[in-house]
Amino acid sequence: MRHNDCVCDGEVIHFSKFKKIFTTVDPAATVKAGLVDGETTKGAPSWTVISTWGLTYDDRLLWLDMQRFRKEIPDIIEALEYVHNRYNSSFHKIEYTGVGIGVAQFAEAAGLPVRKNAKKIDKIENSTSAMMFMKFGQIYFPQNAPWLDEAENEVFGIVTGK
């Protein structure tokens, strides 16, 4: 199997065989590294999560990659540019509230194709369509990704509110 291959239901799929590759971005910029940040934010800093997805021609959604980190907006844009160049993403769907507005604006200014994800009432409502895909067995997690435990914590932490 090559670097740009993944396995879905025993079938090896090369990235070039996807109908579309795209990313989703749940941005946070709460590193608490600066003088002001440490004094104005409460609790632990939040995580930025950039996930890369491949959509097959029979509408299976494969989770290809995930980056989870705590950095400021310029570093988020740099990470997004890296993901864009690595996977040739069709678009980057960015949560467009709070700090996400700045991330989307800077990503657009950097020439990245951005689709704004207007946050609904809460993360549960935002993730309803993904939950339906999962219920019907159409979302595939990689078997041996080094980030799989973190990804499951992200997904199931949203559902349980942790």
SVG drawing of the C-alpha trace seen along z (x, -y; Angstrom):
<svg xmlns="http://www.w3.org/2000/svg" viewBox="-30 -41 34 48">
<polyline fill="none" stroke="black" stroke-width="0.4" points="0.0,0.0 1.3,-3.5 1.3,-6.6 -1.8,-8.0 -3.8,-4.8 -6.4,-4.0 -8.5,-0.9 -12.3,-1.0 -14.2,2.3 -11.1,4.2 -10.9,2.1 -7.7,0.1 -8.6,-3.4 -6.0,-5.9 -6.6,-9.5 -7.0,-10.2 -10.1,-8.0 -12.1,-10.2 -15.0,-12.3 -13.7,-15.0 -11.2,-15.6 -12.0,-18.4 -11.1,-19.6 -13.1,-20.7 -11.6,-23.2 -12.8,-23.7 -10.5,-26.6 -9.3,-27.8 -6.7,-30.3 -6.2,-30.0 -2.6,-29.1 -2.3,-31.2 1.3,-32.0 1.1,-35.7 0.7,-38.1 -2.9,-39.0 -4.0,-35.5 -3.1,-33.9 -5.0,-36.5 -8.2,-36.7 -9.0,-33.1 -10.4,-30.6 -9.8,-26.9 -7.7,-24.9 -6.9,-26.2 -9.1,-24.8 -7.8,-22.7 -7.8,-23.5 -8.8,-20.4 -8.2,-20.1 -9.6,-17.0 -9.2,-15.8 -12.0,-13.7 -12.3,-11.8 -15.7,-11.3 -16.0,-8.2 -18.2,-8.1 -20.6,-5.8 -20.8,-8.4 -18.7,-6.8 -16.8,-9.3 -13.2,-8.3 -11.4,-10.2 -8.0,-10.5 -6.1,-12.7 -6.5,-14.8 -4.3,-17.4 -5.1,-18.6 -3.0,-21.4 -3.0,-24.5 -1.6,-27.4 -2.5,-31.0 -4.2,-32.0 -1.1,-32.5 0.0,-28.9 -3.5,-27.6 -3.2,-29.1 0.2,-27.6 -1.1,-24.2 -4.1,-24.6 -1.8,-25.5 0.2,-22.3 -2.9,-20.2 -4.2,-21.9 -0.9,-21.2 -0.6,-17.6 -4.2,-16.5 -5.1,-19.1 -8.3,-19.8 -11.3,-21.0 -12.3,-23.3 -11.8,-24.0 -15.0,-24.2 -14.2,-26.5 -16.5,-27.1 -17.4,-30.7 -18.0,-32.1 -15.7,-33.7 -12.0,-33.1 -13.1,-31.1 -14.1,-34.3 -10.5,-35.4 -9.2,-32.0 -11.6,-32.0 -10.6,-35.5 -6.9,-34.8 -7.3,-31.5 -9.2,-33.3 -6.5,-36.0 -3.9,-33.2 -5.8,-32.0 -7.3,-28.9 -10.8,-27.8 -13.0,-28.4 -16.6,-27.5 -17.9,-29.0 -19.7,-26.8 -22.2,-28.9 -22.5,-27.5 -26.0,-26.5 -27.3,-26.3 -24.5,-23.9 -22.0,-21.3 -24.6,-18.5 -26.8,-20.2 -23.8,-20.9 -22.8,-17.3 -26.3,-15.8 -25.5,-14.9 -22.2,-13.3 -24.1,-11.2 -26.5,-10.0 -23.7,-9.0 -22.1,-7.1 -25.4,-5.4 -25.7,-4.1 -22.1,-2.9 -20.9,-5.5 -18.1,-7.1 -14.9,-5.1 -12.1,-5.7 -8.6,-4.6 -7.5,-1.4 -4.0,-2.3 -3.7,-6.1 -1.5,-7.4 -4.1,-10.1 -7.1,-7.7 -7.4,-7.8 -7.4,-11.6 -9.9,-11.6 -12.3,-9.3 -11.9,-11.5 -12.8,-14.6 -15.9,-12.9 -17.2,-11.2 -16.3,-14.1 -18.7,-16.2 -21.5,-13.7 -21.0,-13.3 -20.2,-17.0 -16.7,-16.3"/>
</svg>
